[in-house]
């Protein structure tokens, strides 16, 4: 069992927003469409899509106002439980002790976990539960 058995490609790139409305308007001006707008607690989270690129942008977390301010890269995962087991087996650096979930995203929620890459970049393995 290898983690790449459960990955189909990039799902989204995560970028926190100082002003979510301005961020959505900016990406719409580049041709992106709003694929979803969700609430995570009191904060809003938008998914902006152009072709096969999806950007997740949200309010409420600190932002890094310097170049390279991407928060995470998310990989689409077909079976998050098996991917999590494979990540443990491969000895990857897990950020989460267990699989996380957000039930308010998409129709039936998401389940995900994060690892750190060799440069301390966060890589999310995410399964949409539709």
N, C-alpha and C positions, 0 to 999 in steps of 0.2 A: 504494500500500500504506500503510494507516494502522494504528496499533497497535490502535485500537478494533475493527478487523475480527476480532481474535483474542481478544476478551474477552467472556465470557458473564455476568459479574456477580461479586459478592464471593464469595470462596472461604472466607476465614477472617480473624479478627482475632488477632494474636499478642500474648500477655501472658506475660512471664516470671514464674515462681513462686518465692517464698521456700521454700515447703513444698508440693510437688506433691500429696501426699496430701490435705492440708487444702484446697488449691485445688480439686481434683476433688470433694471432699465438699461444699464450698460451692456449686459450680455444680450438683451433683446435687440439693442442697436447693432450688434454684430451678427444678428441673424438667428440667435438661439431662441427657442420656444420654451415656455415654462411647462415642464412635464409634470410637476407636482409641487404643491405648497402644503406643508404639514406643520403641526405644532408638536413640539417636544417640551412638555411642561409649559412654561409661559413664553418660550422662545419659538420663533418661526424658522422653518428650514425649507429652502426652495431647491428644486432640481431643475437645472437649465440644460436643454439638449439641442445640439446641432449635429445632425447626422449620427455618427456612432460615438460622439463625445458627450458625456454628461458631466456637468459640474454640480456638486452639492455645495450650497452656500447657506450659511446660517448666522443668526445673531446670538449674542449672549456670551460668547467666548472671547478671550483676548485675541487680538490680531497682531501680526508682525508686519509693521509698515515698511519693511525693506524688501528688496527683490528676493524672490524665492520663497514667498510666504504660503506655500502649499502646505496644508495640514496633514493630508494623507492621500494615498492612492488605494482605491478599493478594487478588488478582484471579484468578479462574479463567481459564486461558488454554488455548485449543484447539490452538495450534501455537506452542510456546515459541520455536522457531528463527525463525519468521517474525515473531513479536512482538518478539524481540530485534533483528532486522534493522530493523524498523519504528521501534523506539525509537532506534536509532542514526541512522536517516535523519531522524527528526523532531528530532534534536538534544537529546533528553532527557538529564538528568544521570544517567548510569549509575553505580551503586555497584560493579558487577561488570564485569570486563573480558571475562568469558566466562560462559556458562550454567553454573550450579551444579547438583549433583545430590545426592540422599540416597537411596541404593538400599534402605534399610531401612524407609521409610515406605510405607504401604499395601501392596498386593500386589506391585507391580513397581517401586516407588520414585516419586520426583518429580524434575522438572527445573524450575529457576526462575532468575530474575534479579531484581535490585532496582534501583529508581531513587529519586531524591530529588524530592519535590514542592517547591513554592515556599516552604514553611515548614520545609524539611528533614525532612519526614515521609518515612518509608520506605514505598514501595509495592512489593510483591512481585508478580511475574507468574509464576504457578505452573501447571504441567501435571502432573496425576496420571497415571502411566503404567499404568493398568489395562487 
